[in-house]
Amino acid sequence: MALAGLSFTWLTPHTPLIALLGVYVLFGLGQGTINPPITNSAVSGMPRSMAGVAASVASTSRQTGVTLGVAVSGSLVGATLAQSGWRSPRPPTRSGGSCLASGCSWPHSASSARPGGR
């Protein structure tokens, strides 16, 4: 994981795609080797009746940590880019995220509607 984290610091906007994919694979392998021992450590110290609770607390803690890590990293990168005066080469899109969200939810809501309004 440390090697994957350090390799992210070497990336630039001009890094070739294959190098970027290699860093992502390295990071994924690190995550895959760290998560099972964390869950095993959380579950092994608990009685059998509480093993599910221990696993869910470990999973929730891991997800919360990832969420906070992405939020803090995004804030730091955004603040650094704004301070340096960087501008995106692409023009902003017109509510692309909301269109995507509504487009994805429409087929589900249409398919779940039952004839006769029941």
ABEGO torsion letter per residue (X at the ends): XAAAAAAAAABBAABBAAAAAAAAAAAAAAAAAAAAAAAAAAAAABBAAAAAAAAAAAAAAAAAAAAAAAAAAAAAAAAAAAAAGBBBABBBBBGAAAAAAAAAAAAAAAAABBBGGX
